Amino acid sequence: VPGGVKMKVPPLIASCISDNVYLPRIKCPMLWLSPTNDFHAIIDHMAWNWREVSDERLRLSVTPHRNHTHDDAHALTKHLFFQQHLKQSFAFPDTPRLDWEKNPVDGVPVLRVTPDETRVVKEVRIYYSVDPHPMTRFWRNAGARKQGREWIAHAPLMSVEQPFFAYADVFYETPERERAIAQPRGSGNSEVFAMSSRVLSVGPTM
């Protein structure tokens, strides 16, 4: 991305320590629970790494506009993840699919989200940004609207000389029995839980 520096990783680190060596070997289920602007778990790094992990193994829940904290709807996915994989009392929907295309009339990017509807979908939010710096990146809510099984939003840009990033949150109805559970300090209950799509990134056309 503009302003970025490509670092060369020594061969020994690339073959023994780097994540890319181990990610394809992962067999256990994982939940990626992280905010968009976290100072430690950089979202762009994770989006790149998760290419090596299948949707069968991975679920994501990404809180926008936060650093190292979560809102209640995203934090609740952690509890539900354990309910599924430790108690077999819950089943996560599939990861939402996010696609994009250029509008043939005006060239504005069109974002399309297809959520798994095996559970009740209450809302879909589609976010996008052109800020290359992940920790200060502002994610714009594109205002998704439902068309059939898809949720669609337009993402107007002022320049094609900037990178383009997008992801979506799908808010599902929380099962009744999970709406009044004991929560750790700093978290509250929520009538919805949020699952996120993978992050889409497109380079600038300079």
N, C-alpha and C positions, 0 to 999 in steps of 0.2 A: 504494500500500500504506500501512497505518497508519504515521504518522511521516514519510512521504515528502513531498518538495516538488516540485511540477511547475514546471519551468523553461520560460520562454518563449524560444525561439530566434529571433534576428533574421532577417528574411526573406532577407537576402543570404547568411547562413550556411546557412540551410535549403535554399537553391536551388543553392549552389555548393560547400559544404564538407562538409555532413552526409553520413553514410554512406548515408542513404536515397536520395540522388540517384543513387548509383553502383551500389549492390547489384543492382538489377534488370538492369543492363547486363553483369554478369559472365557470361562464356561459358566460362572455363577451369574445370577441376575444382579443388576446394578440400577440404582436410582441416582441420577445426576441432579442434585439439589443445590442450586447456587444462584445468586443474584447476577444481574447483567454487568454490574460495575465493580465486581469484587477485585480487591487489590492483590489477592493471592492466587485465586483460581481464575486466571484470565480466560474470558469466555471464548476468545478467538483461538487460543491454544486448544481448549477442550473441543470446540467445534471441529477442528482439524483432526484431533486424535480420535474422536468418536466415529470417524469414517470407517475405522477398522473393527468396530463393534456392531453387531447386527441389532435390528429393532427387537428381535426376539429376546435379547439379553438386556436391553437398555430401555429405561424410561427417563424422561427429563421433566424438571419443574423449575422454571427460571423466573424469578421475581424481577420485574423491570425497575430501573431507577434506584437500585439499592446497592449498598456495599457491605457485604458480610452479614446481612440480616435478611429475613424473609417476611412477607406478609402472611396472614393466617391461612389463606387459601392454598398457598404454595407449601407452607410448613406442614400442613395436614397430610400431604402426600407421603411424608416420611412415616407417619403412623400407619397409613394405609398400606404402605409397602411391606411393613413388618406383619401386618394382618394377613397379607396374601402369602408371604413366603415363610412365615413362622407358624401361623395358625390355619392357613388355608381357608380363611373366612371372608376373603375378598378377592376380586379379580379386576386388575387394571384394564382399562381400554387400551387399544393399540396406540402407538405414538401418532399424533396428528401428522398428516402429510401436507407439506407446504411446497407449492410450485409457483413459478412466476413466468410471465411473458410480457413482451412489449405490446401495448395497444397499437393495432395496425393503423389507426387514424392519427393519433397524436404522439405516439411513441412513449407515453407514460407507462411505467411498469405496473402491471396488474398482478396482484398476489392472490392466490387461491389456496384455501385450506379445506382439507377433507378430514373431518374428525370421525373417529369410530363412534357410532351411535348405539352401541350395545348398552350404554348408560345414557341417562337423560342429560343432554347438552343444554346448559342455561345461557351461555354467552361465549362468544369467540372474540378475541382481540388480536389484531394483527399489528405488529410493531415494525418500524423500519428506521434506518439511520444512515447518514453519510459520513459520520465522524470516524476517522481512522484510529483514534485513540480509545481503546476499550474502557478505560477507567473513567473517562469524562464523557463518554458517548451518550448523547441524548436520544432516547428511543421515542419516535413519534407514533401515536396511536392513529392508525390509518382509517379507522371507522369501518369495520367489516359489516357487510350485510349478507343475509342468507339468500341463496339462490339454489333451490333444490337441495342436494346433499352437500353443496359447497358453500363456503363463506368467502366473499370476494371483497377486495379493497384496492383502491388506486393509490399509488405512491409517487406523487409528482416530485420532480427533482429540478433544481435550478442549474445544475451542471453535470455533465457526464465525465468530468475530470476528477471526480471523487469516487471512492469505493462505495458499494451499496450493500447493506446488511439488513436482514429481516428474520423474524421468527414470529411464532403465534402461540398464544395461550388459549387453551380450551377449558372452560369452567364447567365441571360436571356437578350434578346434584349429589351432595353428601348423603350416604345412607343414614337413615334415622338413628340407628344405634350408635353412630360415630359422631353425632352432633353435640354431645354433652360430656365428652370424655375428659379425664383429667389432663391438663396441659402443663408443660414446663413453664417456668417463670418467663414472662416476655411474650408468650404465645396465647392466643385465644381460640375459641371454637369458631367454626365456619360452616355455613350451610352449603358451601360449594368447595370443591377442591380443584386445583389447577394442574393441568398437564401441558407441557410445552412441546412444540415441534423442534426439529433440528434447526440449527442456525444456517440460513442461506447467506452466502457472500459472493459478490460479483466484483471483479476488479474494474478500475476506471478505464475508459476507452481513450487514453491519451495517445 
